[in-house]
Amino acid sequence: MPRGKLEPWLQAAKLLTDRQCPELDVILAVPFAAPLATFLGNFYGGILSVWGDPGTAKSTAQQVAAAVWGHPKQTRESLDSTKKSVLFRLGKTRNLPCYWDDIQDDVKLEHLFNTMFLNTQGSEGGRLTSDVQYRERLEWQTMMVACSNASFVEYVVKKQPSTTAGLRRVFELEFKKPENDIGMIDVLDAMQAFGALEYNFGHVGMQYAKLIATEHEAVKALVEQTTKQFKSKVDGKADEAYWWGIAATLLTGASLARRLGAEMNVERMEEFLIEAFKNNRTIRASEGTEGGSPEHTDAALAQFLNFYLGSGNRVDTEFSFKDRFTSVVLNHGPEKGRPVYIHVIRDEKTVLISKKTFKEFLEWKQIKTRQVFDGLKKYYGAKEDKLVLGAGTEFAAAQEMVIKIVVPDESSAIWNVISEHGNTRTDDNTYGRDLD
């Protein structure tokens, strides 16, 4: 139930909007945006991640935002919150936002990561009661906002190197500390104003609920119009629905909040969100790849080659082993005491790699092996055979399963592995070599 008066919230919100930071306006728009998710169809729960320098008032903005609907402390998740408690809150409040603040380390990022997919599914998992009865499943359609000093997207990329499923569910904003402290007031005065929210909250939420209920069709139309306009401006794709859905509801929520006295700059917010959208798209293109795609295959192969080439586990020969009467010209051998995991056959434009070692490397990097192997066959025409790496040289070992890749041309991602120790055979049957 609302408590106290409305004016303290308006005063606290003005202290934030006077700062003229679109990042603060975005966080302040969350409590107005979350209930609008229901107008997006099967959009159940995207995650807005705000990270960056400490001392930027991220936590304070969360407190003011939370006070729209309830107590600014009791309605936000803390460092010790568990996945179960977060999902229970989502299920009980249904359309109200979920706030998770001050996520500082990998342990807390892991908690947020484990919550992410259930949050975007819109319902909790099925469970049984103590007397083996099916327990009612809670459901929701809302938005979760997480504030931290570290990038959650960076953590998601580390946890899911073979898919962008997680990246597509998180719309992330970087909050850099402003160079000029515009709109700053005395620190004590600000602390007192924000502290007053613990005794004055819920009145704006009551007014907003009345607005949505009495103007339901108009609000729905505004959400649809804003979503289509924003989607058009960023050329939004179907697999970016969480991003443009979050951005559009934030802009719609901010527009409606202005009618209740919040002085958010919607135009500036839109410019900021468009740039943030493009940045998220760039990050996904450069750091996130779908398993089995050409980019994912190239990245996995390059990681393996770079690691073991740098470790000195390679042999380079001009030709492959034919028979015991034909000598194999060795260009480069492995470092002393290093086993051979990579055999480069220069003039046949062929790279042989140990399948067992490659598989172990991918598992170590938490990359799905089957997707990479399928990608090698599809994009490189790779074949498997039982061969000897370094055959015909003093570094030859026992036979093992080997992945054979014939490098197609100089545009290949691994062409430099072939050309590193001199050029391949020319048409006049001579060799072009580097001076070294």
C-alpha angles and dihedrals in degrees: 000000000000115000133199119348139324098234098073090060093050090049093049092046091051090054087060099042090048087064088070093219114143088205091063091045089053093053090045090052094056098088089052094044099048098069089050092066088087089070091060096071115228093008101123109168130345123185122236109201118195115185138161147091119003117246095044094117094250092139093044091052089051090053092052091046092049091051089066089078107014150338109337093227106029094051095054128080118244136206093278097048114126130216091250094053092048093050091046090054091048090052094048098045093036100179101025120099125260117223124201113182139186099019100177112164144026093270092061092040087055090054090051091046092052090051095047102082096041089048092056092045090063098225141064125246124273116268140175127232123235090268091053096257122141108260120223111261115230119222139189146179111205146096133277122209123196124189123196145144092242130062113260090196090059089054092048091053090052092049095044110034093156102050141036093212091112095042091055091058097052125072105194131196126190113219110204119191109260116246092222122045097223116184095009117155133188109306094230092050090051093048091051092048093050092042090056088068090076087071098032117052145120099044095104090049091053090052092046092050089053091049093052093044096049096039098034098139094044092050091048090051091049091052091050093047094047092047094051092046094050092043089053093049093054095034087238119205129214092253089054093059094118090055100048090037092056093043094048095049090048091054093045091047092050091051092052092044089059088064088060095051104271109135100213118158101233095182092054090045091054093052090049094048092049090055091045090051091053090048092052089050091051092049092049091050095048103036107022124064133173115241113259095022121123090249093050092048093048092047094050093046092046092051091053095046095045092050098049097034087055090047092056097246097135140101123200122201133168095228136010122258112280107171139322091271094059116071120222115226109227115211099174136000133202123272115273112287094007120127118230114254098155128045116188115198101195106194093041090051089230133142121196119194133182108257093205093051093044091051092049090049093052092049089049089054090045092242118147105250099202092057092051094047090050090049092052091053094045101043103025102029088235119183133195123229141157105253144144116255109224092016113181094024133091088254096063115128134180125312117273140163108286133188110225117205122183105202106230103209146323092287090066117114091236100042091110089064088063098042099043095094099043139304123301123256113295128220094264091059094251130120127240109209136181114250093250 
